[in-house]
Amino acid sequence: VALGGFVGMYLVPFIKYPANPPAIGHPETIKDRGNLYLAMVVCSVVFLVAAVWLGKRFQPRFGNWNATLLAVGAYVVAIGIVMALLPALGELSANVKEYGHHATETPLPLTDSKGTLVYPGFPADVLASFRFYSVAAQALLWATLGLVFAPMAERLLDPAARAAAKPAPRQPEEVAAA
């Protein structure tokens, strides 16, 4: 469940709209960027739930492994269509009007009228490090959630394990002796 949460709620939306440091992004597009990211998260989670349902439906007919592969394939196709339909952040109307067509809002190098580089733009290594640490932090969060809550969920969902974990009731003579 934790792996599904990490993939569906963070990693897949990150592929289309990766995390950016505060210095990246134009203030006039923050609402649009937030809405697009939320749309990616919602689509990803809905498609992930649908893929699990589809895998369960396919299991009797195709077996567990093939049903899983078919469900994953359906998820990839569906989310790929959504990613293709949603615009790149540089293609938002406010960005196109002000800066032209780009794939991202990352500040580009500035040049003067002769083409001489005036400002190098946002450092790519800083952006890559920020994104790497963003993914690492989310992976750590979801792994911790999975490792901490999995034993608790197992005890809660498995009544036999709960009964085995309960101490045996003490006999009346044991209580008197204590």
Residue pairs with C-beta under 8 A, 6 or more apart in sequence:
1 146
2 142
2 143
2 145
2 146
2 147
2 149
2 150
3 142
3 146
4 48
4 52
5 142
5 145
6 138
6 139
6 142
6 143
7 48
8 44
8 45
8 47
8 48
9 41
9 44
9 45
10 135
10 138
10 142
11 135
11 138
12 40
12 44
12 79
13 37
13 40
13 41
13 44
14 134
14 135
15 83
16 40
16 83
16 86
17 33
17 36
17 37
17 40
17 89
18 131
18 134
19 130
19 131
19 134
19 135
20 105
20 106
20 127
20 130
20 131
21 126
21 127
21 130
23 107
23 122
24 105
24 106
24 107
24 122
24 127
25 33
25 89
25 105
26 94
26 95
26 98
26 105
28 94
29 89
29 92
29 94
29 95
29 105
32 92
32 94
33 89
33 92
33 105
36 86
36 87
36 89
39 82
39 86
40 82
40 83
40 86
43 78
43 79
43 82
44 79
47 75
47 78
47 79
47 82
48 75
50 74
50 75
50 78
51 71
51 72
51 74
51 75
52 71
54 67
54 70
54 71
54 74
55 67
55 68
55 70
55 71
56 67
57 67
58 66
58 67
58 70
58 71
59 67
61 67
62 70
88 102
88 103
88 104
89 95
89 103
89 104
89 105
90 96
90 99
90 101
90 102
90 103
90 104
90 105
91 101
91 102
91 103
95 102
95 105
99 108
102 108
106 121
106 122
106 127
107 121
107 122
108 121
109 117
109 118
109 119
109 120
109 121
110 117
110 118
110 119
110 121
111 117
111 118
112 118
154 161
155 161
155 162
155 165
156 162
170 178
